[in-house]
Amino acid sequence: MKILMINLEQSTDRLQQQQQQFQTLGLTFERLPAVSIAETSIQDYEKLAFNGQRPMKQSELACFLSHKKAWHAVIAANEPCLILEDDAVLVRDLSNILDDISVLNDVDLVNLEVHGRKKIIAKQPTFSVAKDYQLFSMYQDRSGAAAYVLFPSGARKLLTRLDQSYPKLADEFISSCYILNTYQIEPAAALQSDKADMYGISVSIAHGSVIGHIQNSAVYPSSMSVLLKFKLNRAIQQLILGGRHLSVMPFSQRRYIHFDKSKFKMPS
C-alpha cells in the first residue's frame, strides 16, 4: 500500500524522525508536500475560512488543503493509501495491518488513530486484520486526522462533499461526511506524538501541532453579522450531531478506543 506523508518544506526535523521510524518499520513512504499558508491568497482565505462555526486560522485551512491534496493523490493512485501527518507514531506491525486492509471490500476509510477522546462505534466488529486487530464501523469522531487509510471511493466521496459544502478542520470535515463507510481499528495503531506521554509511549521528540506554531497574519472578521452567522452555524451543527447520535444509538456505543502500548515498542 502506498503511504503518503504530509510534510511542510521547513519541517525537516519531523521528516527525519519519520525516516527513522519507517526504517525501523521496514516500510517506505512518499513525501507529499504540505500546502503552506503562502499558497492561499488573502482573498481565497476570506472566501473559504469563514463559513463554519468559527473562523479558521490560515494554518488550519492550509492543513485542510493538504489533506485535500492527499485525497486527489489517492484517486490518481487508484488504490487505497495510508495518509499520515508527519507527527504520527505507529505500531510495529503496521505492514501486516495495511496488507489486510488493502484487500477489504465496501470500505471507504479506516482510522488508525487514538486521541484521548471517546468515539461512537459499532457494538460489534466487522473485520479482523493482522490477527490482533479488529475494525468497527465508526459513526462519529472529531479527534485527529493524523493516520487513516483512504480508498479511492472514499476520496471521491470527500471531494464530492466538498463541492457541496466548505472547508472545516480536516478531522471535523472527514467525520461530518456521513456518506463515508468508515471504520476504526482497535487496538489503536497510531497516535500523534504530542499524545505519546498521555499513553505512556516514549518518542525522541514530541512535536506540538504545526497549526499552533505557524504565525497567522490574516485578520478575522468581527462584525456582529459575521459573529451571528458563526453562532447560527454552531447551533445547526449541534442539531445535526444530535440527530446523528440518535439515528445510530440502537447499534452503537460511545467509548474510548482500546490502546495497547506494547504494540508501539520497536525492536532494538
DRENTOR-944753 format. One record per residue (C-alpha): residue number from 0; residue in one letter; chain; x, y, z. Coordinates in steps of 0.5 Angstrom, whole numbers, plus 500, padded with zeros to 3 digits. Each point is the difference from the previous one (the first is absolute). Layout:
% DRENTOR-944753
SITE    k  r  c    u    v    w
SITE  NUM  A  A    X    Y    Z
...
//
This chain:
% DRENTOR-944753
SITE    k  r  c    u    v    w
SITE    0  M  A  500  500  500
SITE    1  K  A  503  507  498
SITE    2  I  A  501  504  506
SITE    3  L  A  499  508  500
SITE    4  M  A  504  504  505
SITE    5  I  A  497  507  500
SITE    6  N  A  506  505  502
SITE    7  L  A  502  507  499
SITE    8  E  A  506  502  497
SITE    9  Q  A  503  503  506
SITE   10  S  A  498  494  505
SITE   11  T  A  507  497  498
SITE   12  D  A  500  497  508
SITE   13  R  A  494  497  499
SITE   14  L  A  501  497  493
SITE   15  Q  A  507  497  503
SITE   16  Q  A  496  497  506
SITE   17  Q  A  495  497  495
SITE   18  Q  A  506  497  496
SITE   19  Q  A  503  497  506
SITE   20  Q  A  493  497  502
SITE   21  F  A  499  497  494
SITE   22  Q  A  507  497  499
SITE   23  T  A  498  496  507
SITE   24  L  A  494  498  497
SITE   25  G  A  503  498  493
SITE   26  L  A  495  504  496
SITE   27  T  A  501  506  496
SITE   28  F  A  495  506  499
SITE   29  E  A  499  505  494
SITE   30  R  A  501  507  503
SITE   31  L  A  494  505  498
SITE   32  P  A  502  507  500
SITE   33  A  A  495  503  505
SITE   34  V  A  496  507  498
SITE   35  S  A  503  506  503
SITE   36  I  A  496  506  502
SITE   37  A  A  504  504  495
SITE   38  E  A  497  496  495
SITE   39  T  A  493  502  501
SITE   40  S  A  499  508  499
SITE   41  I  A  496  504  505
SITE   42  Q  A  494  501  495
SITE   43  D  A  499  492  500
SITE   44  Y  A  502  499  507
SITE   45  E  A  494  505  502
SITE   46  K  A  496  496  495
SITE   47  L  A  501  493  503
SITE   48  A  A  501  501  507
SITE   49  F  A  494  504  503
SITE   50  N  A  494  495  498
SITE   51  G  A  501  496  506
SITE   52  Q  A  499  500  508
SITE   53  R  A  505  505  501
SITE   54  P  A  506  503  495
SITE   55  M  A  505  495  498
SITE   56  K  A  507  502  501
SITE   57  Q  A  505  501  494
SITE   58  S  A  504  494  502
SITE   59  E  A  493  496  501
SITE   60  L  A  498  501  493
SITE   61  A  A  507  498  498
SITE   62  C  A  499  494  504
SITE   63  F  A  493  498  497
SITE   64  L  A  503  502  493
SITE   65  S  A  506  495  501
SITE   66  H  A  495  494  501
SITE   67  K  A  496  502  494
SITE   68  K  A  506  500  496
SITE   69  A  A  501  493  503
SITE   70  W  A  493  498  498
SITE   71  H  A  502  501  493
SITE   72  A  A  506  496  500
SITE   73  V  A  496  494  503
SITE   74  I  A  496  501  493
SITE   75  A  A  506  501  496
SITE   76  A  A  503  493  503
SITE   77  N  A  493  497  499
SITE   78  E  A  502  495  506
SITE   79  P  A  499  501  508
SITE   80  C  A  505  504  503
SITE   81  L  A  502  502  507
SITE   82  I  A  500  507  501
SITE   83  L  A  505  503  506
SITE   84  E  A  501  506  503
SITE   85  D  A  508  501  502
SITE   86  D  A  499  499  508
SITE   87  A  A  497  493  499
SITE   88  V  A  502  495  505
SITE   89  L  A  499  493  497
SITE   90  V  A  499  493  502
SITE   91  R  A  506  495  499
SITE   92  D  A  495  495  496
SITE   93  L  A  498  506  495
SITE   94  S  A  502  496  494
SITE   95  N  A  495  494  502
SITE   96  I  A  494  505  501
SITE   97  L  A  501  503  494
SITE   98  D  A  500  494  496
SITE   99  D  A  494  497  503
SITE  100  I  A  496  507  499
SITE  101  S  A  502  501  493
SITE  102  V  A  496  493  497
SITE  103  L  A  494  502  504
SITE  104  N  A  493  502  496
SITE  105  D  A  495  505  502
SITE  106  V  A  505  504  504
SITE  107  D  A  501  508  499
SITE  108  L  A  504  502  505
SITE  109  V  A  504  496  506
SITE  110  N  A  502  505  506
SITE  111  L  A  506  497  504
SITE  112  E  A  501  506  505
SITE  113  V  A  498  501  507
SITE  114  H  A  500  507  503
SITE  115  G  A  497  499  507
SITE  116  R  A  493  501  499
SITE  117  K  A  494  496  499
SITE  118  K  A  498  498  493
SITE  119  I  A  493  497  498
SITE  120  I  A  501  493  497
SITE  121  A  A  496  494  499
SITE  122  K  A  499  495  506
SITE  123  Q  A  503  494  496
SITE  124  P  A  506  500  495
SITE  125  T  A  499  499  492
SITE  126  F  A  507  497  498
SITE  127  S  A  506  497  504
SITE  128  V  A  507  503  497
SITE  129  A  A  507  498  502
SITE  130  K  A  498  494  505
SITE  131  D  A  500  505  506
SITE  132  Y  A  495  506  497
SITE  133  Q  A  493  501  498
SITE  134  L  A  496  505  496
SITE  135  F  A  494  503  503
SITE  136  S  A  495  504  496
SITE  137  M  A  501  508  502
SITE  138  Y  A  495  505  501
SITE  139  Q  A  503  506  503
SITE  140  D  A  507  502  501
SITE  141  R  A  503  507  500
SITE  142  S  A  506  499  503
SITE  143  G  A  506  500  495
SITE  144  A  A  502  498  493
SITE  145  A  A  507  498  501
SITE  146  A  A  499  493  498
SITE  147  Y  A  495  497  495
SITE  148  V  A  499  495  494
SITE  149  L  A  496  503  495
SITE  150  F  A  497  496  494
SITE  151  P  A  499  504  493
SITE  152  S  A  493  499  501
SITE  153  G  A  501  504  507
SITE  154  A  A  504  505  497
SITE  155  R  A  494  501  494
SITE  156  K  A  495  501  506
SITE  157  L  A  504  505  504
SITE  158  L  A  501  504  494
SITE  159  T  A  493  500  497
SITE  160  R  A  498  502  507
SITE  161  L  A  505  506  500
SITE  162  D  A  496  502  494
SITE  163  Q  A  494  501  504
SITE  164  S  A  503  502  506
SITE  165  Y  A  506  504  502
SITE  166  P  A  507  499  504
SITE  167  K  A  500  499  507
SITE  168  L  A  505  497  505
SITE  169  A  A  503  494  496
SITE  170  D  A  497  495  505
SITE  171  E  A  494  503  501
SITE  172  F  A  498  500  493
SITE  173  I  A  502  493  499
SITE  174  S  A  496  498  506
SITE  175  S  A  494  504  497
SITE  176  C  A  500  496  494
SITE  177  Y  A  495  495  502
SITE  178  I  A  499  497  493
SITE  179  L  A  507  497  501
SITE  180  N  A  501  493  502
SITE  181  T  A  504  501  506
SITE  182  Y  A  504  495  505
SITE  183  Q  A  504  501  506
SITE  184  I  A  506  495  501
SITE  185  E  A  500  497  507
SITE  186  P  A  505  500  504
SITE  187  A  A  502  507  497
SITE  188  A  A  506  499  495
SITE  189  A  A  502  508  500
SITE  190  L  A  500  506  504
SITE  191  Q  A  503  507  500
SITE  192  S  A  507  501  503
SITE  193  D  A  497  505  505
SITE  194  K  A  496  495  503
SITE  195  A  A  505  495  501
SITE  196  D  A  501  502  507
SITE  197  M  A  493  499  501
SITE  198  Y  A  500  493  498
SITE  199  G  A  507  498  503
SITE  200  I  A  504  500  494
SITE  201  S  A  507  502  499
SITE  202  V  A  502  505  494
SITE  203  S  A  506  503  498
SITE  204  I  A  496  507  499
SITE  205  A  A  493  501  502
SITE  206  H  A  498  505  495
SITE  207  G  A  495  505  501
SITE  208  S  A  495  502  495
SITE  209  V  A  502  504  494
SITE  210  I  A  494  503  500
SITE  211  G  A  501  503  506
SITE  212  H  A  507  502  498
SITE  213  I  A  499  504  494
SITE  214  Q  A  499  507  500
SITE  215  N  A  494  502  497
SITE  216  S  A  500  507  497
SITE  217  A  A  492  501  498
SITE  218  V  A  495  504  504
SITE  219  Y  A  494  496  502
SITE  220  P  A  493  504  499
SITE  221  S  A  497  502  506
SITE  222  S  A  494  504  497
SITE  223  M  A  493  498  504
SITE  224  S  A  497  497  494
SITE  225  V  A  506  495  499
SITE  226  L  A  500  498  507
SITE  227  L  A  493  499  500
SITE  228  K  A  501  495  494
SITE  229  F  A  505  496  504
SITE  230  K  A  495  499  505
SITE  231  L  A  495  498  496
SITE  232  N  A  504  495  496
SITE  233  R  A  502  497  507
SITE  234  A  A  493  499  502
SITE  235  I  A  499  497  494
SITE  236  Q  A  506  495  500
SITE  237  Q  A  498  498  507
SITE  238  L  A  493  498  498
SITE  239  I  A  503  496  494
SITE  240  L  A  505  497  505
SITE  241  G  A  494  498  505
SITE  242  G  A  496  497  494
SITE  243  R  A  506  496  498
SITE  244  H  A  500  498  507
SITE  245  L  A  493  498  501
SITE  246  S  A  500  496  493
SITE  247  V  A  506  496  502
SITE  248  M  A  498  499  507
SITE  249  P  A  497  493  499
SITE  250  F  A  506  496  498
SITE  251  S  A  506  505  502
SITE  252  Q  A  504  501  506
SITE  253  R  A  504  507  502
SITE  254  R  A  506  498  504
SITE  255  Y  A  508  500  500
SITE  256  I  A  504  496  495
SITE  257  H  A  504  495  503
SITE  258  F  A  507  501  500
SITE  259  D  A  506  495  501
SITE  260  K  A  506  504  501
SITE  261  S  A  505  493  499
SITE  262  K  A  498  501  492
SITE  263  F  A  504  506  500
SITE  264  K  A  506  497  503
SITE  265  M  A  505  500  494
SITE  266  P  A  505  494  500
SITE  267  S  A  507  502  502
//
